[in-house]
Amino acid sequence: MAILKLTQVIHKPVEEVFHTVIDVANFPKWNLTTPGARKLKPGETGEGTQFEMEIKDFGKTLQSLEEFKLNKQVRLVPHIPGGNARDRLSPNRWSACT
């Protein structure tokens, strides 16, 4: 299986970027491939928080936040049959592994 790793440099404070990434319900405001998203349960966002995301040309998927360490690291994990893509955010790098 091929592994693709990408890195993105963002010139903003870590806290601001982290909050933007974990606020998955707001992805449609800045991510053109996500026309819809919603948090499935009220409460604090953290480890295990689940979202339903509508992804352009793919449909609705269940996503969860894993490996959550506030302002340090989070992994967005899609729960789809045969799916294995995982994105990880950390202060020094953002990596997308598929």
C-alpha positions as a printed Julia matrix, in Angstrom:
98×3 Matrix{Float64}:
   0.0    0.0    0.0
   1.29   3.45  -0.93
   1.6    6.1    1.79
   1.3    9.75   0.83
   2.58  12.36   3.29
   1.97  16.08   2.78
   2.99  19.03   4.94
   1.37  22.47   5.08
   2.91  25.54   6.76
   0.33  27.92   8.23
   1.52  31.26   9.58
  -0.99  31.52  12.45
  -0.83  30.73  16.18
  -1.12  27.01  16.96
  -4.21  27.56  19.12
  -6.08  29.3   16.27
  -5.25  26.61  13.72
  -6.04  23.8   16.16
  -9.45  25.29  17.02
 -10.26  25.67  13.31
  -9.39  22.03  12.61
 -11.34  20.54  15.53
 -14.42  22.63  14.73
 -15.38  20.15  12.02
 -18.95  21.47  11.83
 -17.51  24.68  10.34
 -15.49  22.91   7.6
 -18.03  24.01   4.94
 -17.07  27.66   5.62
 -13.5   27.13   4.39
 -13.28  23.69   2.74
 -14.87  23.55  -0.72
 -14.9   19.73  -0.7
 -17.14  19.69   2.39
 -20.59  21.1    1.59
 -22.02  19.96   4.92
 -20.89  18.87   8.39
 -22.4   18.55  11.84
 -21.29  17.49  15.29
 -23.35  14.46  16.36
 -23.56  15.15  20.12
 -23.47  18.39  22.12
 -20.66  19.04  24.56
 -16.96  19.71  24.58
 -14.93  18.75  21.52
 -12.16  16.28  22.28
 -11.09  12.64  22.05
 -13.76  10.58  20.33
 -15.97  13.49  19.24
 -17.94  12.36  16.19
 -19.1   14.34  13.19
 -21.09  13.57  10.09
 -19.47  15.13   7.05
 -20.78  15.41   3.53
 -17.83  15.18   1.16
 -18.21  16.38  -2.42
 -18.52  13.52  -4.94
 -18.39  10.98  -2.09
 -21.38  11.5    0.19
 -21.88  11.47   3.94
 -19.26   9.91   6.2
 -18.81   9.48   9.92
 -15.59  11.11  11.19
 -14.07  11.15  14.66
 -11.3   13.0   16.46
  -8.63  10.66  17.83
  -5.18  10.99  19.43
  -6.5   14.31  20.81
  -4.0   16.44  22.76
  -5.26  20.03  23.01
  -3.21  22.42  20.85
  -0.68  19.66  20.2
  -2.13  16.87  18.09
  -5.37  15.5   16.66
  -6.2   12.89  14.07
  -9.34  13.14  11.93
 -10.43   9.59  11.2
 -13.09   8.68   8.63
 -15.16   5.58   9.39
 -15.95   4.23   5.95
 -15.77   0.68   4.59
 -12.31   0.12   3.16
 -11.29   3.64   4.18
  -7.91   4.24   5.68
  -7.17   7.96   5.2
  -6.08   9.74   8.36
  -5.03  13.35   8.83
  -2.87  14.35  11.78
  -2.27  17.9   13.02
   0.61  18.79  15.3
   2.21  22.19  16.06
   5.17  21.59  13.79
   3.41  19.84  10.95
   0.15  18.81   9.39
   0.34  15.49   7.68
  -2.2   13.78   5.51
  -1.58  10.07   5.22
  -3.6    7.93   2.88
